[in-house]
Amino acid sequence: MNHLTSTDPKTRELMRTEQTNARFIQSLLVFFFQPSSAHTLAIIRCATGLMLAYVHCIWLLGSTDFFGPDAIISNELWRSLHESPSGNDFKWTYLSQTNSLLTAQIHEGIAIVSALGVAAGLFTRTSLIIAWFTTLMTTHRLTGYLFGLDQVVLMLSFYLMFAQSGRVASLDQWLANKLFSAKASKPDAGTKKAIKLFRTLSGWHGNTADPNALSWKNRAATRMMQIHVCIVYLFGGLGKLRGEMWWDGTAMWYSAAAYDYQSMDLTWIGYFPVLGALLSHMTVFWEVSYGAIVWPRWLRPWTLLTAVMVHGGIAIFMGMITFGMMMIIANLAFVSPELTRRIFQVFLRSPSPASSGTSLRSARDHR
Amino acid sequence: MAKKNKTTSNPTLPLSPGSFDSTKPPFLLPSQTWPTSHSTEATEAETISGRWKWLALAFIGFHLVAVFVEPFRFFSRSNVQVAPDAEFARNLIHPYSQFLFLDHGYFFFAPNPGPGHLIRILASPDPVPSIPDERRTTPLRVVKSLDGSNSKIIQLPDRNTHTPRLLYHRYFMLSEFYYGMFAPPELGEELRSNSEIEQNWKRDRGLYVELKDSLHQYGKRVSGLDFTRVDRVERELPNAESILKDKVSISDPRWQYVLPESFANNAGPSPQSPPLPTLPGRPNGNRPASTSRNASRPGDAPQLNHPGDRPQSQQSSGVDFTEGEIIPSPQR
């Protein structure tokens, strides 16, 4: 007997509860796993790859101070720093096990190559894993030199590892085009082996080179990025709530007056105290409420526009162009892949997806 | 409408999570589809099914808890204790979050924008002069006047030598780190009576001295000279009046001070201290309360479980180990 037809009130109540729970769980599953395309993630991947390469170039440039026998923070000091009284420190890195500068430089070289692979989308999954891991090892070793940029690039590269971002704007896609068309025409043993190797290295899913292919991995990675960014802003805003300068409106001035950060003069803002105070207050309210206002569609463009202005300002005036840029890139996680796909189509003049064979109707990218 | 349909007229609708098909929207009749205006048409769709979706959901939940708990625990500290719930949750996920570099407080520019800190290394072929009074803040120009003619100055960071900007910022973070690690050379008798405080102080002092020694070695290596002195320099944040009305540049060296290596016991100027320079807008030339209190740097974030993450015993000790650190304290 179908339980919806039951006449027992208790049974019906129980069924209603079950249905409500099932509805909630199903909504959760849809939220995290509804397949989506990789267009937005591809942009994030390119930017993250380029930034990772740049970060490691800088480590390489100053490698004699950062690694090896003449490092300012030597391996011995590093071990002392991470020698927790409770004995629980999990920032393990093999770079702290050797005093060889050459080893560290080779490590950085590998990181740069893999990061460029990420940017180009060449063997995307493998490149991402290597780039993330080498960056993590460097980051653990270089205690004392780190700031927000390292957090953001590691965050983005970590989530990208799970996605199918190599589907779009990548050398993998070009390779897939070649391999899958070869397979269709003459599926010899060599082609099959090449496709198998390609799949392993790139993490490619599916049997076509269609850039519009959907994957639950893209959605899951995007959701994790989005929620992570919301948490960052929430605590960033809550931290500011504890400071009186963000309330009395002087925070913007004192940020502008920090010479060691300054890359472009912003002290003119002192002539406009009302503007300075307004920007201070807006920053606090925007950060604290980011996690709420970025989800409704009608508010999202304004929320993201504010992010561009805030981080653009940090990049231009506060000398942290790298950090500012990566925060803007992280905010891209909230841009619908559908919109990004259209932009790709406009710029790359790619063929309409409607012409690419059997269509599977997908869900809306962002509800 | 769809909701009504599914609960009343269509009992076969896949409400059970086990029957979830992620290519279909929830709670629509099988004949219904998503609106077409925002849909992507594709030849392939990879969906998740079976046990994998539960495993994936569990991993996502665990990971996001780890992302949340670290800053939550960081916020949940006071001079008295760390909130037990935050501490408990954090201890559960700490190995994961620390290895994945998720252990941050996200205190960007918070609680307040703070002054910049630099490392100044004086290198000389002869023994270097000491600061007139290491217990007090000394204007940089006074310290400069004591540098010998044969000496070399190495500054971390240095805008002229540390390019591109990201390299400059790495050294800047090092100087802020060094500043944050400062532990005074001695404890007052009252604090020494607390063995836990004394033990923590010894450890912190040891780390600070070790890093300072390393900077000495760095100075000697870079300069090729035998004698060095390492100073912590603070660039104060000027008020708008001084900059805009009195036209003093924010790069003016008069905003810079060499910080003391130990603390004076009284508030008045010591007899050996040189007179402090007078800055516009500050008639008596005395330094105001440091703007570094409760301050942190933009783009900077605490990394827990290193010396910046001070044990509570130190915070409650009354010793200002955390000047410029990002540990907020309502008592300040």
Boltz contact constraints between the chains, C-beta under 6 A:
constraints:
  - contact:
      token1: [A, 2]
      token2: [B, 11]
      max_distance: 6.0
  - contact:
      token1: [A, 4]
      token2: [B, 11]
      max_distance: 6.0
  - contact:
      token1: [A, 19]
      token2: [B, 15]
      max_distance: 6.0
  - contact:
      token1: [A, 22]
      token2: [B, 15]
      max_distance: 6.0
  - contact:
      token1: [A, 22]
      token2: [B, 16]
      max_distance: 6.0
  - contact:
      token1: [A, 22]
      token2: [B, 17]
      max_distance: 6.0
  - contact:
      token1: [A, 25]
      token2: [B, 17]
      max_distance: 6.0
  - contact:
      token1: [A, 26]
      token2: [B, 17]
      max_distance: 6.0
  - contact:
      token1: [A, 26]
      token2: [B, 20]
      max_distance: 6.0
  - contact:
      token1: [A, 26]
      token2: [B, 26]
      max_distance: 6.0
  - contact:
      token1: [A, 29]
      token2: [B, 20]
      max_distance: 6.0
  - contact:
      token1: [A, 30]
      token2: [B, 26]
      max_distance: 6.0
  - contact:
      token1: [A, 33]
      token2: [B, 22]
      max_distance: 6.0
  - contact:
      token1: [A, 33]
      token2: [B, 48]
      max_distance: 6.0
  - contact:
      token1: [A, 34]
      token2: [B, 22]
      max_distance: 6.0
  - contact:
      token1: [A, 35]
      token2: [B, 45]
      max_distance: 6.0
  - contact:
      token1: [A, 35]
      token2: [B, 47]
      max_distance: 6.0
  - contact:
      token1: [A, 37]
      token2: [B, 40]
      max_distance: 6.0
  - contact:
      token1: [A, 58]
      token2: [B, 166]
      max_distance: 6.0
  - contact:
      token1: [A, 58]
      token2: [B, 167]
      max_distance: 6.0
  - contact:
      token1: [A, 62]
      token2: [B, 167]
      max_distance: 6.0
  - contact:
      token1: [A, 72]
      token2: [B, 214]
      max_distance: 6.0
  - contact:
      token1: [A, 72]
      token2: [B, 218]
      max_distance: 6.0
  - contact:
      token1: [A, 77]
      token2: [B, 210]
      max_distance: 6.0
  - contact:
      token1: [A, 77]
      token2: [B, 214]
      max_distance: 6.0
  - contact:
      token1: [A, 80]
      token2: [B, 207]
      max_distance: 6.0
  - contact:
      token1: [A, 81]
      token2: [B, 306]
      max_distance: 6.0
  - contact:
      token1: [A, 84]
      token2: [B, 305]
      max_distance: 6.0
  - contact:
      token1: [A, 90]
      token2: [B, 95]
      max_distance: 6.0
  - contact:
      token1: [A, 90]
      token2: [B, 98]
      max_distance: 6.0
  - contact:
      token1: [A, 90]
      token2: [B, 99]
      max_distance: 6.0
  - contact:
      token1: [A, 91]
      token2: [B, 98]
      max_distance: 6.0
  - contact:
      token1: [A, 139]
      token2: [B, 101]
      max_distance: 6.0
  - contact:
      token1: [A, 144]
      token2: [B, 174]
      max_distance: 6.0
  - contact:
      token1: [A, 144]
      token2: [B, 177]
      max_distance: 6.0
  - contact:
      token1: [A, 145]
      token2: [B, 170]
      max_distance: 6.0
  - contact:
      token1: [A, 145]
      token2: [B, 173]
      max_distance: 6.0
  - contact:
      token1: [A, 145]
      token2: [B, 174]
      max_distance: 6.0
  - contact:
      token1: [A, 147]
      token2: [B, 173]
      max_distance: 6.0
  - contact:
      token1: [A, 147]
      token2: [B, 299]
      max_distance: 6.0
  - contact:
      token1: [A, 147]
      token2: [B, 300]
      max_distance: 6.0
  - contact:
      token1: [A, 148]
      token2: [B, 299]
      max_distance: 6.0
  - contact:
      token1: [A, 148]
      token2: [B, 301]
      max_distance: 6.0
  - contact:
      token1: [A, 151]
      token2: [B, 104]
      max_distance: 6.0
  - contact:
      token1: [A, 154]
      token2: [B, 101]
      max_distance: 6.0
  - contact:
      token1: [A, 205]
      token2: [B, 46]
      max_distance: 6.0
  - contact:
      token1: [A, 206]
      token2: [B, 44]
      max_distance: 6.0
  - contact:
      token1: [A, 208]
      token2: [B, 43]
      max_distance: 6.0
  - contact:
      token1: [A, 208]
      token2: [B, 44]
      max_distance: 6.0
  - contact:
      token1: [A, 210]
      token2: [B, 43]
      max_distance: 6.0
  - contact:
      token1: [A, 210]
      token2: [B, 44]
      max_distance: 6.0
  - contact:
      token1: [A, 212]
      token2: [B, 40]
      max_distance: 6.0
  - contact:
      token1: [A, 212]
      token2: [B, 42]
      max_distance: 6.0
  - contact:
      token1: [A, 213]
      token2: [B, 42]
      max_distance: 6.0
  - contact:
      token1: [A, 213]
      token2: [B, 44]
      max_distance: 6.0
  - contact:
      token1: [A, 214]
      token2: [B, 42]
      max_distance: 6.0
  - contact:
      token1: [A, 214]
      token2: [B, 45]
      max_distance: 6.0
  - contact:
      token1: [A, 215]
      token2: [B, 46]
      max_distance: 6.0
  - contact:
      token1: [A, 216]
      token2: [B, 22]
      max_distance: 6.0
  - contact:
      token1: [A, 216]
      token2: [B, 47]
      max_distance: 6.0
  - contact:
      token1: [A, 216]
      token2: [B, 48]
      max_distance: 6.0
  - contact:
      token1: [A, 227]
      token2: [B, 64]
      max_distance: 6.0
  - contact:
      token1: [A, 228]
      token2: [B, 67]
      max_distance: 6.0
  - contact:
      token1: [A, 231]
      token2: [B, 67]
      max_distance: 6.0
  - contact:
      token1: [A, 231]
      token2: [B, 68]
      max_distance: 6.0
  - contact:
      token1: [A, 232]
      token2: [B, 106]
      max_distance: 6.0
  - contact:
      token1: [A, 235]
      token2: [B, 71]
      max_distance: 6.0
  - contact:
      token1: [A, 235]
      token2: [B, 106]
      max_distance: 6.0
  - contact:
      token1: [A, 236]
      token2: [B, 106]
      max_distance: 6.0
  - contact:
      token1: [A, 236]
      token2: [B, 108]
      max_distance: 6.0
  - contact:
      token1: [A, 239]
      token2: [B, 107]
      max_distance: 6.0
  - contact:
      token1: [A, 239]
      token2: [B, 110]
      max_distance: 6.0
  - contact:
      token1: [A, 239]
      token2: [B, 111]
      max_distance: 6.0
  - contact:
      token1: [A, 240]
      token2: [B, 110]
      max_distance: 6.0
  - contact:
      token1: [A, 242]
      token2: [B, 111]
      max_distance: 6.0
  - contact:
      token1: [A, 242]
      token2: [B, 328]
      max_distance: 6.0
  - contact:
      token1: [A, 243]
      token2: [B, 110]
      max_distance: 6.0
  - contact:
      token1: [A, 243]
      token2: [B, 111]
      max_distance: 6.0
  - contact:
      token1: [A, 243]
      token2: [B, 112]
      max_distance: 6.0
  - contact:
      token1: [A, 245]
      token2: [B, 112]
      max_distance: 6.0
  - contact:
      token1: [A, 251]
      token2: [B, 113]
      max_distance: 6.0
  - contact:
      token1: [A, 253]
      token2: [B, 240]
      max_distance: 6.0
  - contact:
      token1: [A, 254]
      token2: [B, 113]
      max_distance: 6.0
  - contact:
      token1: [A, 254]
      token2: [B, 237]
      max_distance: 6.0
  - contact:
      token1: [A, 255]
      token2: [B, 113]
      max_distance: 6.0
  - contact:
      token1: [A, 257]
      token2: [B, 237]
      max_distance: 6.0
  - contact:
      token1: [A, 257]
      token2: [B, 238]
      max_distance: 6.0
  - contact:
      token1: [A, 257]
      token2: [B, 250]
      max_distance: 6.0
  - contact:
      token1: [A, 258]
      token2: [B, 116]
      max_distance: 6.0
  - contact:
      token1: [A, 259]
      token2: [B, 235]
      max_distance: 6.0
  - contact:
      token1: [A, 259]
      token2: [B, 250]
      max_distance: 6.0
  - contact:
      token1: [A, 259]
      token2: [B, 251]
      max_distance: 6.0
  - contact:
      token1: [A, 260]
      token2: [B, 116]
      max_distance: 6.0
  - contact:
      token1: [A, 260]
      token2: [B, 235]
      max_distance: 6.0
  - contact:
      token1: [A, 267]
      token2: [B, 243]
      max_distance: 6.0
  - contact:
      token1: [A, 270]
      token2: [B, 240]
      max_distance: 6.0
  - contact:
      token1: [A, 270]
      token2: [B, 244]
      max_distance: 6.0
  - contact:
      token1: [A, 318]
      token2: [B, 298]
      max_distance: 6.0
  - contact:
      token1: [A, 319]
      token2: [B, 165]
      max_distance: 6.0
  - contact:
      token1: [A, 320]
      token2: [B, 299]
      max_distance: 6.0
  - contact:
      token1: [A, 322]
      token2: [B, 166]
      max_distance: 6.0
  - contact:
      token1: [A, 323]
      token2: [B, 299]
      max_distance: 6.0
  - contact:
      token1: [A, 338]
      token2: [B, 38]
      max_distance: 6.0
  - contact:
      token1: [A, 338]
      token2: [B, 40]
      max_distance: 6.0
  - contact:
      token1: [A, 353]
      token2: [B, 41]
      max_distance: 6.0
  - contact:
      token1: [A, 354]
      token2: [B, 41]
      max_distance: 6.0
  - contact:
      token1: [A, 356]
      token2: [B, 43]
      max_distance: 6.0
  - contact:
      token1: [A, 357]
      token2: [B, 43]
      max_distance: 6.0
  - contact:
      token1: [A, 358]
      token2: [B, 43]
      max_distance: 6.0
  - contact:
      token1: [A, 359]
      token2: [B, 41]
      max_distance: 6.0
  - contact:
      token1: [A, 360]
      token2: [B, 42]
      max_distance: 6.0
  - contact:
      token1: [A, 360]
      token2: [B, 45]
      max_distance: 6.0
  - contact:
      token1: [A, 361]
      token2: [B, 33]
      max_distance: 6.0
  - contact:
      token1: [A, 361]
      token2: [B, 39]
      max_distance: 6.0
  - contact:
      token1: [A, 362]
      token2: [B, 39]
      max_distance: 6.0
  - contact:
      token1: [A, 362]
      token2: [B, 40]
      max_distance: 6.0
  - contact:
      token1: [A, 363]
      token2: [B, 25]
      max_distance: 6.0
  - contact:
      token1: [A, 363]
      token2: [B, 34]
      max_distance: 6.0
  - contact:
      token1: [A, 364]
      token2: [B, 34]
      max_distance: 6.0
  - contact:
      token1: [A, 364]
      token2: [B, 38]
      max_distance: 6.0
